[in-house]
Amino acid sequence: MPSSTPIRGFMRSATRYLTEPHPHGRHPATMTPHRHYTPYYASRIGRTAIWYGPAAVILLGWPLGAASVLNKVGI
C-alpha cells in the first residue's frame, strides 16, 4: 500500500476533526418528552392549508383553464 501524501493526510485529519464523537439526537432517560399541544399544530396546519390549497389549484389547474379558454375562442 502506498504511503499517504500530505494532502491525503490533511484531508483525513480534517474529516476526523469535523465528525462528532457522539450520536445525534440522544436524550437522557430522565428527560420527559414535550406534551402534544393539538390546538397549536391544528392552527399551523390550517394556516398552511389556506395558502397551499389555492396555490396547488392555480399551479396544477392552469392548463385546464387555458384549454377551456382556447376551446371557447376556437383555437
N, CA, C and O atoms as a Maestro MAE file, in Angstrom:
{
 s_m_m2io_version
 :::
 2.0.0
}

f_m_ct {
 s_m_title
 :::
 protein
 m_atom[300] {
  # First column is atom index #
  i_m_mmod_type
  r_m_x_coord
  r_m_y_coord
  r_m_z_coord
  i_m_residue_number
  s_m_chain_name
  s_m_pdb_residue_name
  s_m_pdb_atom_name
  i_m_atomic_number
  :::
  1 25 0.847 -1.171 0.000 1 A "MET " " N  " 7
  2 3 0.000 0.000 0.000 1 A "MET " " CA " 6
  3 2 0.893 1.236 0.000 1 A "MET " " C  " 6
  4 15 1.814 1.336 0.811 1 A "MET " " O  " 8
  5 25 0.628 2.176 -0.904 2 A "PRO " " N  " 7
  6 3 1.485 3.361 -0.968 2 A "PRO " " CA " 6
  7 2 1.290 4.257 0.252 2 A "PRO " " C  " 6
  8 15 0.239 4.271 0.893 2 A "PRO " " O  " 8
  9 25 2.347 4.996 0.535 3 A "SER " " N  " 7
  10 3 2.256 5.916 1.669 3 A "SER " " CA " 6
  11 2 1.340 7.078 1.309 3 A "SER " " C  " 6
  12 15 1.238 7.470 0.147 3 A "SER " " O  " 8
  13 25 0.680 7.620 2.318 4 A "SER " " N  " 7
  14 3 -0.262 8.699 2.043 4 A "SER " " CA " 6
  15 2 0.490 9.995 1.790 4 A "SER " " C  " 6
  16 15 1.547 10.255 2.366 4 A "SER " " O  " 8
  17 25 -0.077 10.777 0.930 5 A "THR " " N  " 7
  18 3 0.517 12.068 0.617 5 A "THR " " CA " 6
  19 2 0.142 13.060 1.712 5 A "THR " " C  " 6
  20 15 -0.794 12.807 2.470 5 A "THR " " O  " 8
  21 25 0.841 14.166 1.809 6 A "PRO " " N  " 7
  22 3 0.482 15.159 2.826 6 A "PRO " " CA " 6
  23 2 -0.938 15.697 2.655 6 A "PRO " " C  " 6
  24 15 -1.609 16.007 3.639 6 A "PRO " " O  " 8
  25 25 -1.388 15.805 1.421 7 A "ILE " " N  " 7
  26 3 -2.751 16.310 1.199 7 A "ILE " " CA " 6
  27 2 -3.773 15.306 1.707 7 A "ILE " " C  " 6
  28 15 -4.752 15.684 2.351 7 A "ILE " " O  " 8
  29 25 -3.545 14.008 1.417 8 A "ARG " " N  " 7
  30 3 -4.481 12.993 1.908 8 A "ARG " " CA " 6
  31 2 -4.461 12.912 3.427 8 A "ARG " " C  " 6
  32 15 -5.504 12.725 4.053 8 A "ARG " " O  " 8
  33 25 -3.295 13.049 4.015 9 A "GLY " " N  " 7
  34 3 -3.213 13.057 5.474 9 A "GLY " " CA " 6
  35 2 -3.954 14.232 6.072 9 A "GLY " " C  " 6
  36 15 -4.627 14.094 7.094 9 A "GLY " " O  " 8
  37 25 -3.832 15.399 5.435 10 A "PHE " " N  " 7
  38 3 -4.563 16.573 5.908 10 A "PHE " " CA " 6
  39 2 -6.063 16.368 5.773 10 A "PHE " " C  " 6
  40 15 -6.820 16.701 6.684 10 A "PHE " " O  " 8
  41 25 -6.499 15.821 4.641 11 A "MET " " N  " 7
  42 3 -7.932 15.604 4.441 11 A "MET " " CA " 6
  43 2 -8.476 14.592 5.444 11 A "MET " " C  " 6
  44 15 -9.587 14.759 5.948 11 A "MET " " O  " 8
  45 25 -7.704 13.539 5.742 12 A "ARG " " N  " 7
  46 3 -8.149 12.550 6.712 12 A "ARG " " CA " 6
  47 2 -8.270 13.167 8.094 12 A "ARG " " C  " 6
  48 15 -9.245 12.919 8.804 12 A "ARG " " O  " 8
  49 25 -7.284 13.971 8.481 13 A "SER " " N  " 7
  50 3 -7.351 14.599 9.802 13 A "SER " " CA " 6
  51 2 -8.468 15.637 9.857 13 A "SER " " C  " 6
  52 15 -9.107 15.793 10.898 13 A "SER " " O  " 8
  53 25 -8.717 16.349 8.755 14 A "ALA " " N  " 7
  54 3 -9.819 17.314 8.734 14 A "ALA " " CA " 6
  55 2 -11.158 16.606 8.841 14 A "ALA " " C  " 6
  56 15 -12.062 17.087 9.524 14 A "ALA " " O  " 8
  57 25 -11.294 15.465 8.174 15 A "THR " " N  " 7
  58 3 -12.537 14.704 8.257 15 A "THR " " CA " 6
  59 2 -12.764 14.204 9.668 15 A "THR " " C  " 6
  60 15 -13.879 14.290 10.184 15 A "THR " " O  " 8
  61 25 -11.735 13.689 10.293 16 A "ARG " " N  " 7
  62 3 -11.875 13.202 11.668 16 A "ARG " " CA " 6
  63 2 -12.156 14.337 12.637 16 A "ARG " " C  " 6
  64 15 -12.852 14.144 13.634 16 A "ARG " " O  " 8
  65 25 -11.623 15.516 12.355 17 A "TYR " " N  " 7
  66 3 -11.849 16.665 13.226 17 A "TYR " " CA " 6
  67 2 -13.293 17.145 13.137 17 A "TYR " " C  " 6
  68 15 -13.861 17.588 14.135 17 A "TYR " " O  " 8
  69 25 -13.890 17.061 11.954 18 A "LEU " " N  " 7
  70 3 -15.230 17.591 11.749 18 A "LEU " " CA " 6
  71 2 -16.344 16.632 12.142 18 A "LEU " " C  " 6
  72 15 -17.492 17.059 12.270 18 A "LEU " " O  " 8
  73 25 -16.048 15.352 12.338 19 A "THR " " N  " 7
  74 3 -17.097 14.419 12.731 19 A "THR " " CA " 6
  75 2 -17.347 14.525 14.224 19 A "THR " " C  " 6
  76 15 -16.426 14.725 15.015 19 A "THR " " O  " 8
  77 25 -18.620 14.388 14.594 20 A "GLU " " N  " 7
  78 3 -18.975 14.480 16.005 20 A "GLU " " CA " 6
  79 2 -18.730 13.144 16.691 20 A "GLU " " C  " 6
  80 15 -19.002 12.096 16.105 20 A "GLU " " O  " 8
  81 25 -18.226 13.156 17.910 21 A "PRO " " N  " 7
  82 3 -17.909 11.905 18.585 21 A "PRO " " CA " 6
  83 2 -19.118 11.233 19.230 21 A "PRO " " C  " 6
  84 15 -18.969 10.176 19.843 21 A "PRO " " O  " 8
  85 25 -20.292 11.809 19.110 22 A "HIS " " N  " 7
  86 3 -21.472 11.245 19.758 22 A "HIS " " CA " 6
  87 2 -22.605 11.143 18.738 22 A "HIS " " C  " 6
  88 15 -22.623 11.888 17.758 22 A "HIS " " O  " 8
  89 25 -23.540 10.235 18.959 23 A "PRO " " N  " 7
  90 3 -24.666 10.120 18.026 23 A "PRO " " CA " 6
  91 2 -25.607 11.320 18.150 23 A "PRO " " C  " 6
  92 15 -25.682 11.960 19.199 23 A "PRO " " O  " 8
  93 25 -26.307 11.606 17.084 24 A "HIS " " N  " 7
  94 3 -27.216 12.749 17.063 24 A "HIS " " CA " 6
  95 2 -28.540 12.396 17.738 24 A "HIS " " C  " 6
  96 15 -29.015 11.265 17.636 24 A "HIS " " O  " 8
  97 25 -29.116 13.350 18.412 25 A "GLY " " N  " 7
  98 3 -30.468 13.209 18.924 25 A "GLY " " CA " 6
  99 2 -30.636 12.309 20.124 25 A "GLY " " C  " 6
  100 15 -31.757 11.882 20.399 25 A "GLY " " O  " 8
  101 25 -29.600 12.005 20.838 26 A "ARG " " N  " 7
  102 3 -29.754 11.163 22.024 26 A "ARG " " CA " 6
  103 2 -30.154 12.035 23.198 26 A "ARG " " C  " 6
  104 15 -29.544 13.076 23.439 26 A "ARG " " O  " 8
  105 25 -31.158 11.621 23.917 27 A "HIS " " N  " 7
  106 3 -31.606 12.332 25.103 27 A "HIS " " CA " 6
  107 2 -31.458 11.411 26.313 27 A "HIS " " C  " 6
  108 15 -31.564 10.192 26.178 27 A "HIS " " O  " 8
  109 25 -31.221 11.967 27.458 28 A "PRO " " N  " 7
  110 3 -31.128 11.116 28.642 28 A "PRO " " CA " 6
  111 2 -32.481 10.488 28.973 28 A "PRO " " C  " 6
  112 15 -33.535 11.006 28.601 28 A "PRO " " O  " 8
  113 25 -32.425 9.372 29.673 29 A "ALA " " N  " 7
  114 3 -33.655 8.654 30.006 29 A "ALA " " CA " 6
  115 2 -34.508 9.432 30.993 29 A "ALA " " C  " 6
  116 15 -35.710 9.186 31.091 29 A "ALA " " O  " 8
  117 25 -33.914 10.365 31.726 30 A "THR " " N  " 7
  118 3 -34.682 11.113 32.716 30 A "THR " " CA " 6
  119 2 -35.422 12.296 32.114 30 A "THR " " C  " 6
  120 15 -36.244 12.913 32.791 30 A "THR " " O  " 8
  121 25 -35.150 12.626 30.854 31 A "MET " " N  " 7
  122 3 -35.784 13.777 30.221 31 A "MET " " CA " 6
  123 2 -37.197 13.416 29.783 31 A "MET " " C  " 6
  124 15 -37.390 12.428 29.075 31 A "MET " " O  " 8
  125 25 -38.183 14.199 30.192 32 A "THR " " N  " 7
  126 3 -39.567 13.914 29.812 32 A "THR " " CA " 6
  127 2 -39.851 14.540 28.445 32 A "THR " " C  " 6
  128 15 -39.400 15.652 28.169 32 A "THR " " O  " 8
  129 25 -40.581 13.848 27.604 33 A "PRO " " N  " 7
  130 3 -40.902 14.407 26.299 33 A "PRO " " CA " 6
  131 2 -41.890 15.562 26.424 33 A "PRO " " C  " 6
  132 15 -42.669 15.619 27.375 33 A "PRO " " O  " 8
  133 25 -41.854 16.479 25.461 34 A "HIS " " N  " 7
  134 3 -42.793 17.599 25.494 34 A "HIS " " CA " 6
  135 2 -44.200 17.099 25.195 34 A "HIS " " C  " 6
  136 15 -44.388 16.102 24.498 34 A "HIS " " O  " 8
  137 25 -45.179 17.809 25.732 35 A "ARG " " N  " 7
  138 3 -46.552 17.379 25.522 35 A "ARG " " CA " 6
  139 2 -47.022 17.824 24.148 35 A "ARG " " C  " 6
  140 15 -46.537 18.814 23.598 35 A "ARG " " O  " 8
  141 25 -47.957 17.089 23.614 36 A "HIS " " N  " 7
  142 3 -48.508 17.370 22.297 36 A "HIS " " CA " 6
  143 2 -49.660 18.351 22.461 36 A "HIS " " C  " 6
  144 15 -50.706 18.004 23.009 36 A "HIS " " O  " 8
  145 25 -49.465 19.578 21.983 37 A "TYR " " N  " 7
  146 3 -50.480 20.617 22.118 37 A "TYR " " CA " 6
  147 2 -51.236 20.708 20.794 37 A "TYR " " C  " 6
  148 15 -50.798 21.387 19.865 37 A "TYR " " O  " 8
  149 25 -52.374 20.019 20.717 38 A "THR " " N  " 7
  150 3 -53.125 19.873 19.478 38 A "THR " " CA " 6
  151 2 -53.595 21.195 18.879 38 A "THR " " C  " 6
  152 15 -53.462 21.373 17.668 38 A "THR " " O  " 8
  153 25 -54.144 22.141 19.664 39 A "PRO " " N  " 7
  154 3 -54.600 23.387 19.021 39 A "PRO " " CA " 6
  155 2 -53.488 24.144 18.289 39 A "PRO " " C  " 6
  156 15 -53.735 24.758 17.251 39 A "PRO " " O  " 8
  157 25 -52.293 24.102 18.815 40 A "TYR " " N  " 7
  158 3 -51.178 24.785 18.154 40 A "TYR " " CA " 6
  159 2 -50.895 24.165 16.790 40 A "TYR " " C  " 6
  160 15 -50.782 24.876 15.791 40 A "TYR " " O  " 8
  161 25 -50.780 22.838 16.751 41 A "TYR " " N  " 7
  162 3 -50.471 22.169 15.491 41 A "TYR " " CA " 6
  163 2 -51.639 22.250 14.518 41 A "TYR " " C  " 6
  164 15 -51.422 22.344 13.310 41 A "TYR " " O  " 8
  165 25 -52.870 22.216 15.015 42 A "ALA " " N  " 7
  166 3 -54.035 22.335 14.138 42 A "ALA " " CA " 6
  167 2 -54.085 23.715 13.494 42 A "ALA " " C  " 6
  168 15 -54.403 23.832 12.310 42 A "ALA " " O  " 8
  169 25 -53.775 24.756 14.255 43 A "SER " " N  " 7
  170 3 -53.785 26.096 13.666 43 A "SER " " CA " 6
  171 2 -52.665 26.249 12.648 43 A "SER " " C  " 6
  172 15 -52.846 26.917 11.630 43 A "SER " " O  " 8
  173 25 -51.519 25.645 12.905 44 A "ARG " " N  " 7
  174 3 -50.414 25.721 11.944 44 A "ARG " " CA " 6
  175 2 -50.789 25.014 10.635 44 A "ARG " " C  " 6
  176 15 -50.522 25.524 9.547 44 A "ARG " " O  " 8
  177 25 -51.404 23.846 10.754 45 A "ILE " " N  " 7
  178 3 -51.806 23.112 9.553 45 A "ILE " " CA " 6
  179 2 -52.892 23.877 8.809 45 A "ILE " " C  " 6
  180 15 -52.895 23.915 7.579 45 A "ILE " " O  " 8
  181 25 -53.817 24.487 9.551 46 A "GLY " " N  " 7
  182 3 -54.877 25.267 8.913 46 A "GLY " " CA " 6
  183 2 -54.343 26.468 8.160 46 A "GLY " " C  " 6
  184 15 -54.755 26.732 7.030 46 A "GLY " " O  " 8
  185 25 -53.422 27.200 8.783 47 A "ARG " " N  " 7
  186 3 -52.847 28.366 8.103 47 A "ARG " " CA " 6
  187 2 -52.053 27.956 6.872 47 A "ARG " " C  " 6
  188 15 -52.054 28.665 5.865 47 A "ARG " " O  " 8
  189 25 -51.384 26.827 6.948 48 A "THR " " N  " 7
  190 3 -50.629 26.349 5.793 48 A "THR " " CA " 6
  191 2 -51.568 25.921 4.673 48 A "THR " " C  " 6
  192 15 -51.312 26.203 3.503 48 A "THR " " O  " 8
  193 25 -52.654 25.242 5.028 49 A "ALA " " N  " 7
  194 3 -53.600 24.766 4.021 49 A "ALA " " CA " 6
  195 2 -54.299 25.922 3.322 49 A "ALA " " C  " 6
  196 15 -54.656 25.812 2.149 49 A "ALA " " O  " 8
  197 25 -54.501 27.041 4.037 50 A "ILE " " N  " 7
  198 3 -55.138 28.205 3.417 50 A "ILE " " CA " 6
  199 2 -54.312 28.695 2.232 50 A "ILE " " C  " 6
  200 15 -54.879 29.150 1.239 50 A "ILE " " O  " 8
  201 25 -52.999 28.613 2.314 51 A "TRP " " N  " 7
  202 3 -52.143 29.077 1.220 51 A "TRP " " CA " 6
  203 2 -51.822 27.970 0.218 51 A "TRP " " C  " 6
  204 15 -51.794 28.225 -0.986 51 A "TRP " " O  " 8
  205 25 -51.582 26.759 0.686 52 A "TYR " " N  " 7
  206 3 -51.171 25.697 -0.221 52 A "TYR " " CA " 6
  207 2 -52.322 25.190 -1.072 52 A "TYR " " C  " 6
  208 15 -52.102 24.783 -2.213 52 A "TYR " " O  " 8
  209 25 -53.545 25.202 -0.553 53 A "GLY " " N  " 7
  210 3 -54.699 24.741 -1.332 53 A "GLY " " CA " 6
  211 2 -54.899 25.550 -2.600 53 A "GLY " " C  " 6
  212 15 -54.852 24.987 -3.694 53 A "GLY " " O  " 8
  213 25 -55.120 26.861 -2.490 54 A "PRO " " N  " 7
  214 3 -55.283 27.662 -3.713 54 A "PRO " " CA " 6
  215 2 -54.038 27.680 -4.602 54 A "PRO " " C  " 6
  216 15 -54.152 27.711 -5.827 54 A "PRO " " O  " 8
  217 25 -52.868 27.662 -4.000 55 A "ALA " " N  " 7
  218 3 -51.647 27.658 -4.810 55 A "ALA " " CA " 6
  219 2 -51.557 26.380 -5.639 55 A "ALA " " C  " 6
  220 15 -51.153 26.423 -6.801 55 A "ALA " " O  " 8
  221 25 -51.927 25.254 -5.054 56 A "ALA " " N  " 7
  222 3 -51.894 23.994 -5.801 56 A "ALA " " CA " 6
  223 2 -52.916 24.007 -6.925 56 A "ALA " " C  " 6
  224 15 -52.640 23.515 -8.019 56 A "ALA " " O  " 8
  225 25 -54.110 24.573 -6.662 57 A "VAL " " N  " 7
  226 3 -55.128 24.649 -7.710 57 A "VAL " " CA " 6
  227 2 -54.642 25.527 -8.860 57 A "VAL " " C  " 6
  228 15 -54.834 25.186 -10.027 57 A "VAL " " O  " 8
  229 25 -54.021 26.644 -8.536 58 A "ILE " " N  " 7
  230 3 -53.540 27.546 -9.590 58 A "ILE " " CA " 6
  231 2 -52.384 26.916 -10.362 58 A "ILE " " C  " 6
  232 15 -52.374 26.936 -11.593 58 A "ILE " " O  " 8
  233 25 -51.419 26.360 -9.647 59 A "LEU " " N  " 7
  234 3 -50.244 25.813 -10.328 59 A "LEU " " CA " 6
  235 2 -50.557 24.562 -11.143 59 A "LEU " " C  " 6
  236 15 -49.997 24.359 -12.220 59 A "LEU " " O  " 8
  237 25 -51.452 23.728 -10.625 60 A "LEU " " N  " 7
  238 3 -51.747 22.486 -11.325 60 A "LEU " " CA " 6
  239 2 -52.962 22.588 -12.234 60 A "LEU " " C  " 6
  240 15 -53.146 21.739 -13.106 60 A "LEU " " O  " 8
  241 25 -53.798 23.612 -12.050 61 A "GLY " " N  " 7
  242 3 -55.023 23.710 -12.826 61 A "GLY " " CA " 6
  243 2 -54.981 24.684 -13.982 61 A "GLY " " C  " 6
  244 15 -55.941 24.753 -14.749 61 A "GLY " " O  " 8
  245 25 -53.917 25.434 -14.138 62 A "TRP " " N  " 7
  246 3 -53.892 26.421 -15.217 62 A "TRP " " CA " 6
  247 2 -53.945 25.791 -16.603 62 A "TRP " " C  " 6
  248 15 -54.504 26.412 -17.507 62 A "TRP " " O  " 8
  249 25 -53.402 24.599 -16.830 63 A "PRO " " N  " 7
  250 3 -53.544 24.028 -18.179 63 A "PRO " " CA " 6
  251 2 -54.999 23.736 -18.541 63 A "PRO " " C  " 6
  252 15 -55.397 23.904 -19.694 63 A "PRO " " O  " 8
  253 25 -55.792 23.302 -17.568 64 A "LEU " " N  " 7
  254 3 -57.207 23.044 -17.852 64 A "LEU " " CA " 6
  255 2 -57.941 24.341 -18.151 64 A "LEU " " C  " 6
  256 15 -58.771 24.393 -19.058 64 A "LEU " " O  " 8
  257 25 -57.639 25.391 -17.389 65 A "GLY " " N  " 7
  258 3 -58.259 26.692 -17.651 65 A "GLY " " CA " 6
  259 2 -57.860 27.243 -19.007 65 A "GLY " " C  " 6
  260 15 -58.697 27.777 -19.736 65 A "GLY " " O  " 8
  261 25 -56.599 27.117 -19.345 66 A "ALA " " N  " 7
  262 3 -56.140 27.596 -20.649 66 A "ALA " " CA " 6
  263 2 -56.775 26.798 -21.777 66 A "ALA " " C  " 6
  264 15 -57.119 27.366 -22.814 66 A "ALA " " O  " 8
  265 25 -56.934 25.501 -21.597 67 A "ALA " " N  " 7
  266 3 -57.559 24.675 -22.630 67 A "ALA " " CA " 6
  267 2 -59.017 25.061 -22.828 67 A "ALA " " C  " 6
  268 15 -59.491 25.113 -23.963 67 A "ALA " " O  " 8
  269 25 -59.735 25.332 -21.744 68 A "SER " " N  " 7
  270 3 -61.142 25.714 -21.896 68 A "SER " " CA " 6
  271 2 -61.272 27.079 -22.564 68 A "SER " " C  " 6
  272 15 -62.172 27.281 -23.380 68 A "SER " " O  " 8
  273 25 -60.394 28.013 -22.233 69 A "VAL " " N  " 7
  274 3 -60.429 29.330 -22.885 69 A "VAL " " CA " 6
  275 2 -60.116 29.187 -24.368 69 A "VAL " " C  " 6
  276 15 -60.777 29.802 -25.205 69 A "VAL " " O  " 8
  277 25 -59.128 28.393 -24.694 70 A "LEU " " N  " 7
  278 3 -58.778 28.210 -26.104 70 A "LEU " " CA " 6
  279 2 -59.884 27.491 -26.870 70 A "LEU " " C  " 6
  280 15 -60.077 27.765 -28.054 70 A "LEU " " O  " 8
  281 25 -60.608 26.588 -26.234 71 A "ASN " " N  " 7
  282 3 -61.730 25.920 -26.893 71 A "ASN " " CA " 6
  283 2 -62.869 26.899 -27.148 71 A "ASN " " C  " 6
  284 15 -63.515 26.833 -28.194 71 A "ASN " " O  " 8
  285 25 -63.124 27.804 -26.210 72 A "LYS " " N  " 7
  286 3 -64.192 28.787 -26.394 72 A "LYS " " CA " 6
  287 2 -63.838 29.784 -27.495 72 A "LYS " " C  " 6
  288 15 -64.707 30.204 -28.259 72 A "LYS " " O  " 8
  289 25 -62.568 30.158 -27.575 73 A "VAL " " N  " 7
  290 3 -62.130 31.108 -28.591 73 A "VAL " " CA " 6
  291 2 -62.124 30.443 -29.968 73 A "VAL " " C  " 6
  292 15 -62.358 31.095 -30.985 73 A "VAL " " O  " 8
  293 25 -61.859 29.164 -29.982 74 A "GLY " " N  " 7
  294 3 -61.860 28.440 -31.251 74 A "GLY " " CA " 6
  295 2 -60.477 28.156 -31.793 74 A "GLY " " C  " 6
  296 15 -60.314 27.908 -32.988 74 A "GLY " " O  " 8
  297 25 -59.499 28.189 -30.944 75 A "ILE " " N  " 7
  298 3 -58.134 27.904 -31.390 75 A "ILE " " CA " 6
  299 2 -57.827 26.444 -31.160 75 A "ILE " " C  " 6
  300 15 -56.725 25.989 -31.467 75 A "ILE " " O  " 8
  :::
 }
 m_bond[299] {
  # First column is bond index #
  i_m_from
  i_m_to
  i_m_order
  :::
  1 1 2 1
  2 2 3 1
  3 3 4 2
  4 3 5 1
  5 5 6 1
  6 6 7 1
  7 7 8 2
  8 7 9 1
  9 9 10 1
  10 10 11 1
  11 11 12 2
  12 11 13 1
  13 13 14 1
  14 14 15 1
  15 15 16 2
  16 15 17 1
  17 17 18 1
  18 18 19 1
  19 19 20 2
  20 19 21 1
  21 21 22 1
  22 22 23 1
  23 23 24 2
  24 23 25 1
  25 25 26 1
  26 26 27 1
  27 27 28 2
  28 27 29 1
  29 29 30 1
  30 30 31 1
  31 31 32 2
  32 31 33 1
  33 33 34 1
  34 34 35 1
  35 35 36 2
  36 35 37 1
  37 37 38 1
  38 38 39 1
  39 39 40 2
  40 39 41 1
  41 41 42 1
  42 42 43 1
  43 43 44 2
  44 43 45 1
  45 45 46 1
  46 46 47 1
  47 47 48 2
  48 47 49 1
  49 49 50 1
  50 50 51 1
  51 51 52 2
  52 51 53 1
  53 53 54 1
  54 54 55 1
  55 55 56 2
  56 55 57 1
  57 57 58 1
  58 58 59 1
  59 59 60 2
  60 59 61 1
  61 61 62 1
  62 62 63 1
  63 63 64 2
  64 63 65 1
  65 65 66 1
  66 66 67 1
  67 67 68 2
  68 67 69 1
  69 69 70 1
  70 70 71 1
  71 71 72 2
  72 71 73 1
  73 73 74 1
  74 74 75 1
  75 75 76 2
  76 75 77 1
  77 77 78 1
  78 78 79 1
  79 79 80 2
  80 79 81 1
  81 81 82 1
  82 82 83 1
  83 83 84 2
  84 83 85 1
  85 85 86 1
  86 86 87 1
  87 87 88 2
  88 87 89 1
  89 89 90 1
  90 90 91 1
  91 91 92 2
  92 91 93 1
  93 93 94 1
  94 94 95 1
  95 95 96 2
  96 95 97 1
  97 97 98 1
  98 98 99 1
  99 99 100 2
  100 99 101 1
  101 101 102 1
  102 102 103 1
  103 103 104 2
  104 103 105 1
  105 105 106 1
  106 106 107 1
  107 107 108 2
  108 107 109 1
  109 109 110 1
  110 110 111 1
  111 111 112 2
  112 111 113 1
  113 113 114 1
  114 114 115 1
  115 115 116 2
  116 115 117 1
  117 117 118 1
  118 118 119 1
  119 119 120 2
  120 119 121 1
  121 121 122 1
  122 122 123 1
  123 123 124 2
  124 123 125 1
  125 125 126 1
  126 126 127 1
  127 127 128 2
  128 127 129 1
  129 129 130 1
  130 130 131 1
  131 131 132 2
  132 131 133 1
  133 133 134 1
  134 134 135 1
  135 135 136 2
  136 135 137 1
  137 137 138 1
  138 138 139 1
  139 139 140 2
  140 139 141 1
  141 141 142 1
  142 142 143 1
  143 143 144 2
  144 143 145 1
  145 145 146 1
  146 146 147 1
  147 147 148 2
  148 147 149 1
  149 149 150 1
  150 150 151 1
  151 151 152 2
  152 151 153 1
  153 153 154 1
  154 154 155 1
  155 155 156 2
  156 155 157 1
  157 157 158 1
  158 158 159 1
  159 159 160 2
  160 159 161 1
  161 161 162 1
  162 162 163 1
  163 163 164 2
  164 163 165 1
  165 165 166 1
  166 166 167 1
  167 167 168 2
  168 167 169 1
  169 169 170 1
  170 170 171 1
  171 171 172 2
  172 171 173 1
  173 173 174 1
  174 174 175 1
  175 175 176 2
  176 175 177 1
  177 177 178 1
  178 178 179 1
  179 179 180 2
  180 179 181 1
  181 181 182 1
  182 182 183 1
  183 183 184 2
  184 183 185 1
  185 185 186 1
  186 186 187 1
  187 187 188 2
  188 187 189 1
  189 189 190 1
  190 190 191 1
  191 191 192 2
  192 191 193 1
  193 193 194 1
  194 194 195 1
  195 195 196 2
  196 195 197 1
  197 197 198 1
  198 198 199 1
  199 199 200 2
  200 199 201 1
  201 201 202 1
  202 202 203 1
  203 203 204 2
  204 203 205 1
  205 205 206 1
  206 206 207 1
  207 207 208 2
  208 207 209 1
  209 209 210 1
  210 210 211 1
  211 211 212 2
  212 211 213 1
  213 213 214 1
  214 214 215 1
  215 215 216 2
  216 215 217 1
  217 217 218 1
  218 218 219 1
  219 219 220 2
  220 219 221 1
  221 221 222 1
  222 222 223 1
  223 223 224 2
  224 223 225 1
  225 225 226 1
  226 226 227 1
  227 227 228 2
  228 227 229 1
  229 229 230 1
  230 230 231 1
  231 231 232 2
  232 231 233 1
  233 233 234 1
  234 234 235 1
  235 235 236 2
  236 235 237 1
  237 237 238 1
  238 238 239 1
  239 239 240 2
  240 239 241 1
  241 241 242 1
  242 242 243 1
  243 243 244 2
  244 243 245 1
  245 245 246 1
  246 246 247 1
  247 247 248 2
  248 247 249 1
  249 249 250 1
  250 250 251 1
  251 251 252 2
  252 251 253 1
  253 253 254 1
  254 254 255 1
  255 255 256 2
  256 255 257 1
  257 257 258 1
  258 258 259 1
  259 259 260 2
  260 259 261 1
  261 261 262 1
  262 262 263 1
  263 263 264 2
  264 263 265 1
  265 265 266 1
  266 266 267 1
  267 267 268 2
  268 267 269 1
  269 269 270 1
  270 270 271 1
  271 271 272 2
  272 271 273 1
  273 273 274 1
  274 274 275 1
  275 275 276 2
  276 275 277 1
  277 277 278 1
  278 278 279 1
  279 279 280 2
  280 279 281 1
  281 281 282 1
  282 282 283 1
  283 283 284 2
  284 283 285 1
  285 285 286 1
  286 286 287 1
  287 287 288 2
  288 287 289 1
  289 289 290 1
  290 290 291 1
  291 291 292 2
  292 291 293 1
  293 293 294 1
  294 294 295 1
  295 295 296 2
  296 295 297 1
  297 297 298 1
  298 298 299 1
  299 299 300 2
  :::
 }
}
